[in-house]
Amino acid sequence: MPRPTREIDVERAAVPMALWSGLDAPGVCVFASTPTRPLSLDRVGDLVEAVTGDRPDVLALS
């Protein structure tokens, strides 16, 4: 049963939304990365840097 809107912790819900948006920006599959899989944010940064030459703050890409 979904919780009523007034009971949702908006700030806590915003963190995974920013994470998934930041992963989506460079085309990283959200199902392969943190928090559910072993592809860490550091590794995502390594991959993006290898392709673009710049190391992003993944959460800032959202």
C-alpha positions as CSV (number, residue, x, y, z in Angstrom):
1,M,0.0,0.0,0.0
2,P,1.6,3.4,-1.0
3,R,2.2,5.8,1.8
4,P,0.2,9.1,1.8
5,T,2.0,12.0,0.2
6,R,2.4,13.9,3.5
7,E,4.5,11.0,4.9
8,I,7.0,10.8,2.0
9,D,10.5,12.1,2.9
10,V,11.1,14.3,-0.1
11,E,14.8,15.0,0.6
12,R,15.5,11.3,1.0
13,A,13.7,10.5,-2.2
14,A,15.5,13.2,-4.1
15,V,19.0,11.6,-3.6
16,P,18.3,8.5,-5.7
17,M,16.5,10.6,-8.3
18,A,19.6,12.8,-8.7
19,L,21.9,9.7,-8.8
20,W,19.8,8.0,-11.5
21,S,19.6,11.2,-13.5
22,G,23.3,11.7,-13.2
23,L,24.0,8.2,-14.4
24,D,21.5,8.6,-17.3
25,A,23.3,11.8,-18.5
26,P,26.4,10.0,-19.8
27,G,24.4,6.9,-20.8
28,V,25.3,4.7,-17.9
29,C,22.7,2.0,-17.2
30,V,21.1,2.7,-13.8
31,F,20.7,-1.0,-13.3
32,A,24.5,-1.5,-13.4
33,S,25.5,1.1,-10.9
34,T,25.3,1.9,-7.3
35,P,23.4,1.4,-5.0
36,T,22.2,-1.9,-6.3
37,R,25.2,-3.1,-8.3
38,P,29.0,-3.0,-8.1
39,L,29.6,-0.2,-10.6
40,S,30.7,2.6,-8.2
41,L,30.5,6.3,-8.8
42,D,34.3,6.4,-8.9
43,R,34.3,3.8,-11.7
44,V,31.6,5.7,-13.6
45,G,33.8,8.8,-13.3
46,D,36.7,6.7,-14.7
47,L,34.6,5.6,-17.7
48,V,33.4,9.0,-18.5
49,E,36.9,10.4,-18.2
50,A,38.3,7.8,-20.5
51,V,35.8,8.8,-23.2
52,T,35.6,12.6,-22.8
53,G,38.9,13.5,-21.0
54,D,36.9,15.2,-18.2
55,R,36.0,13.7,-14.8
56,P,32.5,14.7,-13.9
57,D,30.8,14.8,-10.5
58,V,28.1,12.3,-11.4
59,L,25.5,13.7,-9.0
60,A,26.0,17.2,-10.5
61,L,25.1,15.9,-14.0
62,S,21.5,15.6,-13.0
